[in-house]
């Protein structure tokens, strides 16, 4: 088995990043839940049974 000899890297050689940098997401494509305002308000309101004292 022969081992190929490799020349040492040039002193001018600069290692690149491990992963390529990704562009920031577009403002038109923002992930997140999409709810109507009345749905959010309804979730925040207690049920009538829970609101009445017993």
VMD Tcl script that draws the C-alpha trace (Angstrom):
set ca {
  {0.00 0.00 0.00}
  {1.44 3.34 -1.05}
  {0.59 6.55 0.78}
  {0.39 9.64 -1.38}
  {2.51 12.44 0.01}
  {0.69 15.75 0.30}
  {2.40 19.10 0.26}
  {1.80 21.29 3.32}
  {-0.91 23.90 2.78}
  {0.17 27.28 1.54}
  {0.52 29.96 4.26}
  {-1.81 32.10 2.14}
  {-4.53 29.44 2.24}
  {-7.47 30.35 4.46}
  {-9.87 27.68 5.62}
  {-13.47 28.39 4.70}
  {-16.43 28.12 7.09}
  {-17.68 24.62 7.89}
  {-21.15 25.49 6.59}
  {-21.97 28.12 3.98}
  {-23.64 31.17 5.44}
  {-27.36 31.33 4.77}
  {-29.14 34.49 3.76}
  {-31.61 35.85 6.34}
  {-35.22 34.81 5.72}
  {-37.30 37.05 3.53}
  {-39.71 39.35 5.40}
  {-42.49 37.95 3.21}
  {-41.84 34.43 4.52}
  {-41.90 34.61 8.30}
  {-42.81 31.32 10.01}
  {-45.30 31.51 12.82}
  {-48.86 30.75 13.81}
  {-51.56 32.56 11.92}
  {-54.64 33.26 14.00}
  {-57.50 35.66 13.59}
  {-57.76 38.24 16.37}
  {-61.09 36.84 17.60}
  {-59.49 33.38 18.02}
  {-56.75 34.78 20.25}
  {-59.25 36.75 22.34}
  {-61.50 33.68 22.66}
  {-58.56 31.58 23.91}
  {-57.69 34.19 26.55}
  {-61.26 34.41 27.89}
  {-62.28 31.99 30.67}
  {-65.31 29.77 30.18}
  {-68.59 31.04 31.62}
  {-68.66 28.09 34.05}
  {-65.23 28.97 35.42}
  {-66.00 32.69 35.68}
  {-69.10 32.31 37.87}
  {-68.45 31.82 41.60}
  {-69.91 28.66 43.08}
}
mol new
graphics top color blue
foreach p $ca { graphics top sphere $p radius 0.5 }
foreach p [lrange $ca 0 end-1] q [lrange $ca 1 end] { graphics top cylinder $p $q radius 0.2 }
display resetview
